């Protein structure tokens, strides 16, 4: 029997697929949420999952599994060698460092989980990802031999606007966009929204950037930044026009 799971990100597209599951439009054995850490995930996403998602799943017979690691993404960022920052933080040459966070905390965890539950190279498991039609460019094929990726929202020709409408029609409050609050893939608009709506989280992100650079300075290394403008986050936000965007293309984040 083929293992079928949906990689649940906690955002709008993921909840839309959950509504589709309830209505019999898709069929997954379970929805799997990889929590990168209570100190790293958007607290609004975690709060929504506890207050809305879990009760919804219980009412409708949907299995939701939460996977957590021994240490959080933020803990690893603060402990890891400064030659790698785990997240795609920007170096002084303007290039982002390699993005290990999605692979280590999402992709690998899901792959291990489906393998543990019977997925093999001969009988690969199915992993659904919540990419909507207006983000079709984020689609990809998996390099993991015991899994096949599928895109239920693409197959259903559903946009993000369609997702929002169906969530509202289901009587659910709209989820926040899921992501780590310090993710360098935030747009300027996203950073401004974080500053205005969640000033405590914005200040935490500013502090994270500052602490990383204090650590690097003690080792004689160049600064790194959470935006491509290569200046401290609190100096950048409010000055730029918000036109840049480099969204995560994995399909595991921000859904």
C-alpha positions as CSV (number, residue, x, y, z in Angstrom):
1,X,0.0,0.0,0.0
2,X,1.4,3.4,-1.0
3,X,2.0,5.9,1.8
4,X,0.3,9.2,1.1
5,X,1.1,12.2,3.3
6,X,0.7,15.9,2.9
7,X,3.5,18.2,4.1
8,X,1.5,20.7,6.1
9,X,3.0,24.2,6.4
10,X,0.3,25.7,8.6
11,X,-0.5,28.5,6.1
12,X,-3.4,29.2,3.7
13,X,-2.6,26.7,1.0
14,X,-2.0,23.9,3.5
15,X,-5.4,24.6,5.2
16,X,-7.1,24.7,1.8
17,X,-5.8,21.2,1.1
18,X,-7.1,20.2,4.6
19,X,-10.5,21.5,3.7
20,X,-10.3,19.5,0.4
21,X,-9.5,16.4,2.5
22,X,-12.6,16.9,4.6
23,X,-14.7,17.3,1.5
24,X,-13.3,14.2,-0.1
25,X,-11.5,16.0,-2.9
26,X,-8.1,14.6,-1.9
27,X,-7.0,11.6,0.0
28,X,-4.0,11.6,2.3
29,X,-3.3,9.2,5.2
30,X,-2.2,12.1,7.3
31,X,-1.0,15.7,7.3
32,X,2.5,16.1,8.7
33,X,3.7,19.4,10.2
34,X,7.5,19.9,10.7
35,X,7.8,22.4,13.5
36,X,11.2,24.0,13.2
37,X,10.9,25.2,16.8
38,X,8.6,27.2,19.0
39,X,11.3,29.9,19.1
40,X,11.6,30.0,15.3
41,X,8.2,29.5,13.7
42,X,5.7,32.3,13.3
43,X,3.9,32.3,16.7
44,X,0.7,33.1,14.9
45,X,1.0,29.9,12.9
46,X,1.6,27.8,16.0
47,X,-1.3,29.5,17.8
48,X,-3.6,28.9,14.9
49,X,-2.7,25.2,14.7
50,X,-3.4,24.7,18.4
51,X,-6.7,26.7,18.5
52,X,-8.1,26.1,15.0
53,X,-6.4,23.3,13.1
54,X,-6.2,20.6,15.7
55,X,-9.9,20.9,16.7
56,X,-10.9,21.0,13.0
57,X,-8.9,17.8,12.4
58,X,-10.5,16.1,15.4
59,X,-14.0,17.0,14.3
60,X,-13.4,15.8,10.8
61,X,-11.3,12.6,11.3
62,X,-8.2,14.1,9.8
63,X,-4.9,12.8,11.2
64,X,-2.4,15.6,12.0
65,X,1.2,14.6,13.0
66,X,3.7,17.2,14.4
67,X,7.4,16.3,13.9
68,X,9.9,18.1,16.1
69,X,13.7,17.8,16.4
70,X,16.1,17.7,19.3
71,X,17.0,21.3,18.8
72,X,15.3,24.2,17.1
73,X,16.4,26.1,14.0
74,X,17.2,29.2,16.1
75,X,19.3,27.1,18.5
76,X,21.3,25.6,15.5
77,X,21.8,29.1,14.1
78,X,23.3,30.3,17.3
79,X,25.5,27.2,17.8
80,X,26.7,26.3,14.3
81,X,30.1,27.3,12.8
82,X,30.0,30.7,11.3
83,X,31.1,29.3,7.9
84,X,27.5,28.3,7.5
85,X,24.4,30.1,8.8
86,X,21.8,27.4,8.0
87,X,19.4,30.0,6.6
88,X,20.0,31.9,3.3
89,X,21.3,34.9,5.1
90,X,23.1,37.5,2.8
91,X,26.9,37.8,2.7
92,X,28.8,41.0,2.0
93,X,29.1,40.1,-1.7
94,X,25.3,40.2,-1.9
95,X,24.8,36.4,-2.4
96,X,22.8,34.4,0.1
97,X,24.4,31.5,1.9
98,X,23.2,28.0,1.0
99,X,19.7,27.3,2.4
100,X,20.0,24.2,4.7
101,X,17.0,25.0,6.9
102,X,14.3,23.7,4.6
103,X,16.2,20.6,3.7
104,X,17.3,19.7,7.2
105,X,14.1,20.7,9.0
106,X,11.4,19.9,6.4
107,X,12.4,17.8,3.5
108,X,14.6,15.3,5.3
109,X,12.2,14.9,8.2
110,X,9.3,14.1,5.9
111,X,11.5,11.7,3.8
112,X,12.5,9.8,7.0
113,X,8.9,9.7,8.2
114,X,7.5,8.2,5.0
115,X,10.4,5.7,4.8
116,X,9.7,4.7,8.4
117,X,6.0,4.1,7.4
118,X,6.8,1.9,4.4
119,X,7.9,4.0,1.5
120,X,10.6,2.4,-0.6
121,X,12.4,3.0,-3.9
122,X,10.2,0.3,-5.5
123,X,7.0,1.6,-3.9
124,X,7.7,5.3,-3.3
125,X,5.5,7.3,-1.0
126,X,3.5,10.3,-2.1
127,X,4.2,13.7,-0.6
128,X,1.7,16.5,-1.3
129,X,2.9,20.1,-1.3
130,X,0.7,23.2,-1.0
131,X,1.7,25.2,-4.0
132,X,-1.2,27.1,-5.6
133,X,-1.6,27.8,-9.3
134,X,-0.3,31.3,-9.1
135,X,3.0,29.9,-7.8
136,X,3.4,27.1,-10.3
137,X,7.0,28.0,-10.9
138,X,7.8,26.6,-7.4
139,X,7.0,23.1,-8.6
140,X,9.8,20.6,-8.8
141,X,10.5,16.9,-8.8
142,X,12.1,15.1,-5.8
143,X,15.6,13.8,-5.8
144,X,14.7,11.4,-3.0
145,X,14.2,8.0,-4.5
146,X,11.5,6.8,-2.2
147,X,9.1,9.7,-2.6
148,X,7.1,11.3,-5.4
149,X,5.9,14.9,-5.1
150,X,2.4,15.9,-6.1
151,X,0.6,19.3,-6.1
152,X,-3.2,19.0,-5.3
153,X,-3.8,22.7,-5.7
154,X,-2.2,22.9,-9.1
155,X,-4.2,19.8,-10.2
156,X,-7.4,21.5,-9.0
157,X,-6.3,24.8,-10.7
158,X,-6.7,26.7,-7.5
159,X,-5.0,30.1,-6.8
160,X,-4.2,31.6,-3.4
161,X,-7.4,33.7,-3.8
162,X,-9.4,30.5,-4.3
163,X,-7.8,29.1,-1.1
164,X,-8.8,32.1,0.9
165,X,-12.4,31.9,-0.3
166,X,-12.8,28.2,0.4
167,X,-11.3,28.6,3.9
168,X,-13.8,31.4,4.5
169,X,-16.6,29.3,3.1
170,X,-15.6,26.6,5.6
171,X,-16.1,29.0,8.4
172,X,-12.5,29.1,9.4
173,X,-10.5,32.3,10.2
174,X,-7.8,33.1,7.7
175,X,-4.4,31.7,8.7
176,X,-1.3,33.9,8.7
177,X,1.4,33.2,6.1
178,X,3.6,30.5,7.6
179,X,7.3,31.1,7.8
180,X,10.1,31.6,10.3
181,X,9.8,35.2,11.5
182,X,13.5,35.8,10.8
183,X,13.5,34.3,7.3
184,X,15.7,36.2,4.8
185,X,13.1,35.4,2.0
186,X,10.7,37.9,3.5
187,X,9.9,40.8,1.2
188,X,10.3,44.3,2.4
189,X,6.5,44.5,2.6
190,X,6.6,41.3,4.8
191,X,9.3,42.8,7.1
192,X,7.2,46.0,7.4
193,X,4.1,44.0,8.3
194,X,6.1,42.1,10.9
195,X,7.4,45.4,12.4
196,X,3.9,46.9,12.4
197,X,1.8,43.9,13.5
198,X,4.3,42.0,15.6
199,X,6.9,44.5,16.8
200,X,8.2,42.0,19.4
201,X,9.1,39.5,16.7
202,X,10.7,42.2,14.5
203,X,12.9,43.2,17.4
204,X,13.8,39.6,17.9
205,X,14.9,39.3,14.3
206,X,16.9,42.5,14.6
207,X,18.6,41.0,17.7
208,X,19.3,37.7,16.0
209,X,21.0,39.5,13.1
210,X,23.0,41.6,15.6
211,X,24.1,38.6,17.7
212,X,25.3,36.7,14.6
213,X,27.4,39.6,13.5
214,X,28.9,40.1,17.0
215,X,29.9,36.4,16.9
216,X,31.4,36.7,13.4
217,X,33.2,39.9,14.4
218,X,34.9,38.1,17.3
219,X,36.2,35.6,14.7
220,X,37.3,38.3,12.2
221,X,34.6,37.5,9.7
222,X,32.4,39.8,7.6
223,X,28.9,40.7,8.5
224,X,25.8,39.0,7.3
225,X,22.3,40.4,6.8
226,X,18.7,39.4,6.7
227,X,18.0,41.5,3.6
228,X,20.0,41.9,0.4
229,X,20.5,45.6,1.1
230,X,23.5,44.6,3.3
231,X,22.7,46.9,6.2
232,X,21.1,46.2,9.6
233,X,17.5,45.2,9.4
234,X,16.1,48.0,11.5
235,X,17.9,50.5,9.3
236,X,16.6,49.0,6.0
237,X,12.9,48.7,6.8
238,X,11.0,51.9,6.1
239,X,13.6,53.2,3.7
240,X,13.2,50.8,0.7
241,X,10.3,50.5,-1.8
242,X,9.6,46.9,-1.2
243,X,10.0,45.8,-4.8
244,X,12.3,42.8,-4.3
245,X,11.2,39.3,-3.6
246,X,13.0,36.0,-3.6
247,X,10.5,33.5,-2.4
248,X,11.4,30.0,-1.0
249,X,10.9,27.7,-4.0
250,X,11.0,24.4,-2.0
251,X,7.3,24.0,-1.6
252,X,7.7,23.0,2.0
253,X,7.8,26.6,3.4
254,X,5.4,29.5,3.4
255,X,2.3,27.4,2.6
